[in-house]
């Protein structure tokens, strides 16, 4: 939403907004001269010509209801994104359950290294400049394509990427079959579709002494090039392969693709190593789906050998916790000491599913070491008791815990 707001302002619109609390996105907006309110301001609703709302906003939200009752033009985030994208020659859209943000940012970085100056709309913040957008030329528009509420169906991509499809957002889709049908519609709207190719493989995958990823990219048995990345997780080998395919479709030389991938610095909270005054090994990861969490834990074990790994998970939405409960339990029953932080509710209410406390109680039936924390101070007190040990902290989840850690100077 924040990236869209900046894009709209630079197109000449007067833009304002509302959020429940201040975060990274609102900081970016304030720097761009876009005011964000944190209290319900009906007067600004009345002054607006059009209301753009996130799918995280419930239909019974007081401002949403007030805007509709006053006859305001209402447009979803996906619809506005689609309208903006129509102004570009070639839309490159990345969809899928996992890896969207990283793959999107990789494609953007390759295009930048190739001198293309694409416009970027990203669902995360690039570590090199801290932004989730780039206002470039009108040839290429590189964006994430989110399936929630079928938002990606507003896009008509020149090239689309589907990284993978797993059960997700079933609070909207209801069934996995419905989710698959939406992805098929998305692919049908694309001129070219990029997916898995069995002839492209990463070989000799390893990490240097700093944990950075190293591997060779091969087409069948022929090496294309070696890659020395600035990021860690093994799953990024596949993200590189998707980005490589897009770049080749656009006619970009291998040397520029390699340069783009090797100059990519990563995105915030995608297995991001952060500084902590209390521990020398702390990682924040956006993983909030069981598959993503499992991969993050495996990466931590591979990179931080001979350390005790403490996993702290903040569930994202009550419905996801309930719908994927068996998968969450399977993962955390095998974690030595899983810690759970209060649920990030986003658009939901407790009655929409299961809370972090309820998840903890269920996990405790098979793993007595599971612990729940309602507030940061209690979590911090517990973690500091582990200071004498050789430990690595892995914070996983798509909620506000990283921001809480920052605000309380636990990480920087």
C-alpha positions as CSV (number, residue, x, y, z in Angstrom):
1,X,0.0,0.0,0.0
2,X,2.8,2.5,0.8
3,X,4.5,1.8,-2.5
4,X,1.2,2.5,-4.3
5,X,0.7,5.7,-2.4
6,X,4.1,7.0,-3.5
7,X,3.4,6.0,-7.1
8,X,0.1,7.8,-7.1
9,X,1.6,11.0,-5.6
10,X,4.3,11.1,-8.3
11,X,1.5,10.8,-10.9
12,X,0.0,14.1,-9.6
13,X,-2.6,12.9,-7.1
14,X,-3.0,14.3,-3.6
15,X,-2.6,11.2,-1.3
16,X,-3.3,10.7,2.4
17,X,-3.9,7.5,4.4
18,X,-4.9,5.8,7.6
19,X,-3.2,3.0,9.5
20,X,-3.6,1.5,13.0
21,X,0.0,2.1,14.0
22,X,3.2,3.5,12.6
23,X,5.7,1.3,10.8
24,X,8.3,1.2,8.1
25,X,5.8,1.9,5.4
26,X,4.4,5.0,7.1
27,X,7.9,6.3,7.7
28,X,8.5,6.1,4.0
29,X,5.2,8.0,3.3
30,X,6.0,10.7,5.7
31,X,9.4,11.3,4.0
32,X,7.5,11.7,0.8
33,X,5.2,14.2,2.3
34,X,2.2,11.9,2.5
35,X,0.2,12.3,5.8
36,X,-1.0,9.2,7.6
37,X,-3.6,9.4,10.4
38,X,-3.7,6.9,13.3
39,X,-7.2,8.0,14.4
40,X,-10.4,7.7,12.5
41,X,-10.7,10.9,10.5
42,X,-14.1,11.0,8.8
43,X,-13.4,14.5,7.4
44,X,-10.6,13.3,5.2
45,X,-12.9,10.5,3.9
46,X,-15.4,13.1,2.9
47,X,-12.7,15.2,1.1
48,X,-11.4,12.2,-0.9
49,X,-12.4,11.5,-4.5
50,X,-11.5,7.8,-4.3
51,X,-10.7,5.4,-1.5
52,X,-8.1,2.7,-2.0
53,X,-8.3,-0.1,0.6
54,X,-6.1,-3.1,1.5
55,X,-7.6,-6.6,1.5
56,X,-6.6,-6.6,5.2
57,X,-9.4,-4.1,5.8
58,X,-12.7,-5.9,6.9
59,X,-15.9,-4.8,5.4
60,X,-17.2,-3.8,8.8
61,X,-14.2,-1.4,9.4
62,X,-15.8,2.0,10.6
63,X,-13.9,4.0,8.0
64,X,-14.8,1.5,5.2
65,X,-18.5,1.6,6.2
66,X,-18.5,5.4,6.5
67,X,-16.9,5.8,3.0
68,X,-19.5,3.5,1.4
69,X,-22.4,5.2,3.2
70,X,-21.2,8.5,1.8
71,X,-21.1,7.2,-1.8
72,X,-17.3,7.3,-2.2
73,X,-15.6,5.5,-5.1
74,X,-14.0,2.4,-3.6
75,X,-11.1,0.5,-5.2
76,X,-9.1,-2.4,-3.8
77,X,-5.3,-2.3,-3.6
78,X,-5.2,-4.9,-6.4
79,X,-7.4,-2.8,-8.7
80,X,-5.3,0.3,-8.3
81,X,-2.1,-1.8,-8.8
82,X,-3.6,-3.1,-12.0
83,X,-4.5,0.4,-13.2
84,X,-1.0,1.6,-12.6
85,X,0.5,-1.4,-14.3
86,X,-1.5,-0.8,-17.5
87,X,0.7,2.3,-18.1
88,X,3.8,0.2,-18.8
89,X,4.9,-1.7,-21.9
90,X,5.9,-4.9,-20.2
91,X,4.5,-6.1,-16.8
92,X,6.6,-8.7,-15.0
93,X,4.5,-10.2,-12.2
94,X,5.7,-12.8,-9.7
95,X,3.1,-15.0,-7.9
96,X,3.3,-18.0,-5.7
97,X,3.0,-19.1,-2.1
98,X,6.7,-18.6,-1.3
99,X,9.6,-16.6,-2.7
100,X,7.7,-13.8,-4.4
101,X,9.5,-10.9,-2.8
102,X,13.0,-12.2,-3.3
103,X,12.4,-13.3,-6.9
104,X,10.8,-9.9,-7.7
105,X,13.7,-8.0,-6.2
106,X,16.2,-10.2,-8.0
107,X,14.5,-9.6,-11.4
108,X,14.5,-5.8,-10.7
109,X,18.2,-5.9,-9.8
110,X,19.2,-7.7,-13.0
111,X,17.2,-5.2,-15.0
112,X,18.9,-2.3,-13.2
113,X,22.4,-3.9,-14.0
114,X,21.3,-4.2,-17.6
115,X,20.6,-0.5,-17.8
116,X,16.8,-0.9,-18.1
117,X,15.7,1.3,-15.1
118,X,12.4,-0.6,-14.4
119,X,9.7,0.6,-12.0
120,X,9.4,-1.7,-9.0
121,X,6.5,-2.5,-6.6
122,X,7.7,-4.8,-3.8
123,X,6.1,-6.5,-0.8
124,X,9.2,-5.9,1.3
125,X,12.1,-3.4,1.9
126,X,15.3,-3.7,-0.1
127,X,18.3,-3.8,2.2
128,X,20.4,-1.6,-0.1
129,X,18.1,1.5,0.2
130,X,15.3,0.5,2.6
131,X,12.6,1.1,0.0
132,X,9.8,-1.1,-1.4
133,X,9.5,0.7,-4.7
134,X,11.5,2.4,-7.5
135,X,10.1,4.9,-9.9
136,X,11.7,4.0,-13.2
137,X,11.0,4.2,-16.9
138,X,7.7,3.2,-18.5
139,X,9.0,0.1,-20.3
140,X,9.2,-2.4,-17.4
141,X,6.9,-2.7,-14.3
142,X,8.2,-5.4,-11.9
143,X,5.7,-6.4,-9.2
144,X,4.6,-9.0,-6.8
145,X,1.3,-10.6,-7.7
146,X,-0.6,-11.5,-4.5
147,X,-3.4,-14.1,-4.8
148,X,-5.3,-13.0,-1.7
149,X,-8.8,-11.9,-2.7
150,X,-7.7,-12.6,-6.3
151,X,-5.8,-9.4,-6.4
152,X,-3.4,-10.7,-9.0
153,X,-6.2,-11.1,-11.5
154,X,-6.2,-7.3,-12.0
155,X,-2.8,-7.7,-13.7
156,X,-2.2,-8.6,-17.4
157,X,1.5,-9.6,-17.3
158,X,3.9,-9.8,-20.3
159,X,5.8,-12.3,-18.2
160,X,4.4,-14.0,-15.1
161,X,6.3,-16.2,-12.7
162,X,4.6,-18.8,-10.5
163,X,7.2,-20.0,-7.9
164,X,5.1,-22.6,-6.2
165,X,1.5,-23.2,-4.9
166,X,0.6,-24.5,-1.5
167,X,-2.5,-24.2,0.7
168,X,-2.7,-20.5,1.7
169,X,-5.3,-17.8,2.3
170,X,-8.0,-20.5,2.7
171,X,-9.9,-17.9,4.8
172,X,-10.7,-16.4,1.3
173,X,-10.4,-19.4,-1.1
174,X,-12.1,-21.9,1.2
175,X,-10.6,-24.8,-0.7
176,X,-7.2,-25.5,-2.3
177,X,-9.0,-26.3,-5.5
178,X,-10.4,-22.8,-5.7
179,X,-6.9,-21.4,-5.1
180,X,-5.5,-23.5,-8.0
181,X,-8.3,-22.3,-10.3
182,X,-7.3,-18.7,-9.5
183,X,-3.7,-19.4,-10.4
184,X,-4.7,-20.9,-13.6
185,X,-6.7,-17.7,-14.5
186,X,-3.6,-15.7,-13.6
187,X,-1.5,-17.8,-15.9
188,X,-4.1,-17.6,-18.7
189,X,-3.9,-13.8,-18.5
190,X,-0.1,-13.8,-19.1
191,X,1.7,-13.7,-22.4
192,X,4.6,-15.8,-21.1
193,X,4.6,-18.0,-18.0
194,X,7.8,-18.9,-16.1
195,X,7.8,-22.0,-13.9
196,X,10.0,-24.9,-12.9
197,X,12.4,-26.2,-15.6
198,X,14.0,-29.6,-15.0
199,X,17.0,-28.8,-17.2
200,X,18.0,-25.8,-15.0
201,X,19.7,-26.8,-11.8
202,X,21.9,-25.5,-9.0
203,X,24.9,-27.7,-8.3
204,X,27.6,-27.8,-5.7
205,X,25.5,-25.7,-3.3
206,X,27.6,-24.5,-0.3
207,X,28.1,-21.6,2.1
208,X,31.3,-19.6,2.7
209,X,32.5,-18.9,6.3
210,X,30.0,-16.0,6.6
211,X,27.1,-18.2,5.5
212,X,26.7,-16.7,2.1
213,X,25.4,-18.9,-0.7
214,X,27.6,-20.3,-3.4
215,X,26.6,-22.6,-6.3
216,X,27.0,-23.3,-10.0
217,X,24.0,-22.7,-12.3
218,X,23.7,-25.5,-14.9
219,X,21.6,-26.1,-18.0
220,X,21.5,-29.9,-18.2
221,X,25.2,-30.7,-17.8
222,X,26.6,-27.4,-19.1
223,X,27.6,-24.8,-16.5
224,X,26.2,-21.4,-17.2
225,X,28.1,-19.6,-14.5
226,X,29.1,-19.8,-10.8
227,X,27.2,-17.5,-8.4
228,X,28.6,-16.0,-5.2
229,X,25.5,-14.4,-3.5
230,X,25.2,-12.0,-0.6
231,X,22.2,-14.0,0.8
232,X,22.1,-17.3,2.7
233,X,19.2,-19.7,2.4
234,X,19.5,-22.6,0.0
235,X,15.9,-21.9,-1.3
236,X,17.4,-18.9,-3.1
237,X,18.9,-21.2,-5.7
238,X,15.4,-21.7,-7.1
239,X,14.6,-18.0,-6.8
240,X,17.8,-17.3,-8.9
241,X,16.6,-19.8,-11.5
242,X,13.3,-18.0,-11.9
243,X,15.0,-14.7,-12.2
244,X,17.4,-16.1,-14.7
245,X,14.6,-17.4,-16.9
246,X,12.9,-14.0,-16.9
247,X,16.1,-12.2,-17.8
248,X,16.8,-14.7,-20.7
249,X,13.3,-14.2,-22.0
250,X,14.0,-10.5,-22.1
251,X,17.3,-11.1,-24.0
252,X,19.7,-10.1,-21.2
253,X,23.3,-11.4,-21.5
254,X,24.5,-13.9,-19.0
255,X,27.2,-11.6,-17.7
256,X,24.6,-9.0,-16.8
257,X,22.4,-11.6,-15.2
258,X,25.3,-12.8,-13.1
259,X,26.2,-9.2,-12.1
260,X,22.6,-8.6,-11.1
261,X,22.3,-11.6,-8.9
262,X,25.7,-11.2,-7.3
263,X,25.0,-7.5,-6.5
264,X,21.6,-8.3,-5.0
265,X,21.8,-7.5,-1.3
266,X,18.5,-9.0,-0.1
267,X,15.2,-7.9,1.4
268,X,14.4,-7.1,5.0
269,X,13.3,-10.1,7.1
270,X,14.2,-12.6,4.5
271,X,16.6,-14.6,6.6
272,X,18.1,-11.2,7.5
273,X,21.1,-11.3,9.8
274,X,20.6,-8.4,12.3
275,X,22.8,-6.8,15.0
276,X,21.9,-7.5,18.6
277,X,23.8,-6.2,21.7
278,X,23.1,-9.4,23.6
279,X,23.7,-12.2,21.0
280,X,26.1,-12.4,18.1
281,X,23.9,-14.6,15.9
282,X,20.3,-13.3,15.3
283,X,18.2,-13.7,12.2
284,X,14.7,-12.3,11.4
285,X,12.7,-14.2,8.7
286,X,9.3,-13.4,7.3
287,X,8.4,-17.2,7.2
288,X,4.8,-17.6,8.4
289,X,3.7,-20.7,6.5
290,X,4.8,-24.1,7.8
291,X,6.9,-24.8,4.7
292,X,8.7,-21.5,5.0
293,X,9.4,-22.0,8.7
294,X,10.7,-25.5,8.2
295,X,13.1,-24.2,5.5
296,X,14.3,-21.3,7.7
297,X,15.0,-23.7,10.6
298,X,16.9,-26.1,8.3
299,X,18.9,-23.2,6.9
300,X,19.7,-22.0,10.5
301,X,21.0,-25.5,11.4
302,X,23.1,-25.7,8.3
303,X,24.7,-22.2,8.6
304,X,25.0,-22.0,12.4
305,X,26.5,-25.4,13.2
306,X,27.4,-26.3,16.7
307,X,25.0,-23.7,18.2
308,X,21.8,-24.1,20.1
309,X,19.1,-22.7,17.9
310,X,16.1,-21.0,19.6
311,X,13.1,-20.5,17.3
312,X,10.7,-17.7,18.2
313,X,7.5,-17.7,16.2
314,X,4.8,-15.1,16.0
315,X,1.7,-16.5,14.2
316,X,0.2,-14.3,11.5
317,X,-3.6,-14.4,11.7
318,X,-5.9,-16.7,13.6
319,X,-7.4,-18.4,10.6
320,X,-4.0,-19.5,9.1
321,X,-3.1,-21.0,12.5
322,X,-6.3,-23.0,12.6
323,X,-6.3,-24.1,8.9
324,X,-2.7,-25.2,8.9
325,X,-2.6,-26.4,12.5
326,X,-1.4,-30.0,11.9
327,X,1.5,-28.7,9.9
328,X,2.5,-26.2,12.5
329,X,2.3,-28.9,15.2
330,X,4.5,-31.3,13.1
331,X,7.2,-28.7,12.8
332,X,7.3,-27.5,16.3
333,X,7.1,-30.8,18.0
334,X,10.6,-31.5,16.5
335,X,12.1,-28.1,17.6
336,X,14.1,-28.4,20.8
337,X,12.6,-25.3,22.6
338,X,9.9,-23.5,20.5
339,X,8.8,-20.1,21.7
340,X,5.6,-18.5,20.7
341,X,4.8,-14.8,20.7
342,X,1.2,-13.3,20.7
343,X,-0.6,-13.6,17.4
344,X,-0.4,-10.8,14.9
345,X,-4.1,-10.5,14.2
346,X,-3.8,-8.3,11.0
347,X,-7.4,-8.3,9.6
348,X,-8.8,-10.8,12.0
349,X,-10.4,-11.4,15.4
350,X,-9.6,-14.3,17.8
351,X,-12.8,-16.1,17.0
352,X,-11.7,-16.4,13.4
353,X,-9.4,-19.3,14.3
354,X,-6.7,-20.2,16.9
355,X,-4.4,-17.9,18.9
356,X,-0.7,-18.3,19.6
357,X,-1.5,-19.3,23.1
358,X,-3.8,-22.1,21.9
359,X,-1.2,-23.2,19.4
360,X,1.4,-23.4,22.3
361,X,-1.0,-25.5,24.4
362,X,-1.5,-27.9,21.5
363,X,2.2,-28.1,20.8
364,X,3.0,-28.7,24.5
365,X,1.1,-32.0,24.2
366,X,4.0,-33.4,22.2
367,X,6.7,-31.0,23.1
368,X,6.8,-30.0,26.8
369,X,9.5,-27.3,26.1
370,X,7.1,-25.1,24.1
371,X,6.5,-21.7,25.8
372,X,4.2,-18.8,25.2
373,X,4.9,-15.0,25.7
374,X,2.2,-12.4,25.7
375,X,4.6,-9.4,25.9
376,X,8.1,-8.5,24.8
377,X,9.6,-7.9,28.3
378,X,8.8,-11.5,29.4
379,X,10.3,-12.8,26.2
380,X,13.4,-10.7,26.6
381,X,13.9,-11.8,30.2
382,X,13.7,-15.4,29.1
383,X,16.1,-15.0,26.2
384,X,18.7,-13.1,28.3
385,X,18.9,-16.2,30.5
386,X,20.4,-18.0,27.5
387,X,23.2,-15.4,27.0
388,X,25.9,-17.7,28.5
389,X,25.2,-20.4,26.0
390,X,26.4,-20.5,22.4
391,X,23.0,-19.8,20.8
392,X,21.5,-18.5,17.6
393,X,18.1,-16.7,17.7
394,X,15.7,-17.3,14.8
395,X,12.7,-15.0,14.8
396,X,10.1,-16.2,12.3
397,X,6.7,-14.7,11.3
398,X,5.1,-12.0,9.2
399,X,3.9,-9.9,12.2
400,X,5.2,-6.9,14.1
401,X,7.7,-8.7,16.3
402,X,10.8,-7.4,14.3
403,X,9.4,-3.8,14.8
404,X,9.0,-4.5,18.5
405,X,12.6,-5.7,18.7
406,X,13.8,-2.6,16.9
407,X,11.8,-0.2,19.1
408,X,13.1,-1.8,22.2
409,X,16.7,-1.7,21.0
410,X,16.9,-5.5,21.0
411,X,18.1,-5.5,17.4
412,X,19.3,-2.7,15.1
